Amino acid sequence: MMLSRAAYEVGSVLVAGAATVHELKASVATAGVSATEVDGWLLGALLELVASGYVTFLFEPRYGDLPPIRPAAMTPTEFESLWGRAFGQGVRGEPESSSTVFVECTDGLVAELQKEDYSRYQS
């Protein structure tokens, strides 16, 4: 099954290198879109990637100050729970001053995004 355009865009950023949710949010084009809408779009894209097994993630309770916490399972439910824990009030501030989720792509995502089907998403 083909990824949505949102999952493709977020996945393309992750193929270039692992990132925190804060970094992902900063890397997507958001002109004229409210922060709440961007958060929802990003969460939806990441949940799709998690459900497909294309990303792994760690909870960073205090980015850089405490060791990351591996979730009990790499599932959408677990990701959404960690998202709520880290970003209950929305993705704000810098990761260095708050909790975040660190996301990394799998080899499966690299292979998926190389498929010809995604050429229509490329600008």
N, C-alpha and C positions, 0 to 999 in steps of 0.2 A: 504494500500500500504506500502511496506517495505521501510525503510529508506536506503539511500546510505551508503556505508561504512564510508565515511567522516562524514556524519551526525551522524552515530552511534558512531564514535570515539569521536566527540565533545560532543555529548549528554551524553556519559559515564562519561566524565569529569564533566559536569554540574550536573549530578545526585549526584555526591560526594559533590558538593557545588557550590553555585553561584560564578561567576568569572567575572573579567573584560576581555575584548578582549586581553589585554596585557598578562594577566595570562593564558588565553587559548592558545595563541600563544606560550608561554614559555613551556606549558605542552605537546605539540604535538612533535612527533619525526620529526626532520627536517634535519637530517644529509645529506649533499650533495644536498640540495634543496635551490634554491635562495629565498630570503626574499619575492620577488614579487610573486613567485609561492605559497609560504606558505600563504601569505595574500589572494590570489585568492581562494585557497583551503578552507581556514577558512571562508571567506565570503560566498562561495557557500554552505558550510555545515550549516552555521548559517541561511542563507536565507531559506534553506529547512526546518529547524527546526521552524523558524518563520511562514512560510507558512502552516505548519502542526498544528500550535497552541501549539507547545511543549515547547516554551520558551517565556518569557517576557523580556523586556529590558528597560533600562533607559540611557539617555545621561548624561555623567558626563563632564561638560564643563572644569572644573579644578578639577581633582580628589582629594577629600579630602578638598578642599578649598571652594567650592560652592556647594549648594544643587543640587542633581540630578534633571534632567528635564524629566518628563513623556512625551512620545511622544503622538501626537494627536490620533494615532491608532497603534495597534500592527500588522502591515502589512509588507510584504517584501519591499514594496516601501518606507515606513517610515524608516525601518531599514537601507536600502541602502542609504537613504538620510543622516541619522545620521552617518553612516560609512564614507561617503564622507566628512562630516563636521569634524569628529574626525581624520580621517586617510587619508586625501587627498593626502599626500605624502607617505603613507604607515604606517604600525604599527611600530613605532620606540620609543625608549626611555622607560622610566618607566611611569606607569600611574600617578604617583605622580607629574610628571613634565609636563603633557599634558592632552588633552582631551581623553576620552575613552568612551566605551559603557559597561555598567554593564549588564550581562545576567544571568537569573535564569530559571531553568527548572520548568515545571508544573507537576502536578501529572500524567497527561496524558503521559508525556515522561517516567516517572518511569515505568508505566504500559507497555508502548510500548517496552521498552528495556528488559523487562522480558519475552517476547515471545520467544518461542523455535526457531523460524525462524532465530534469530540472533546468534545462537550458531556457525554458520559457520564463523562469523566474529571474534570470539574469538580465540586467538592464543594458 
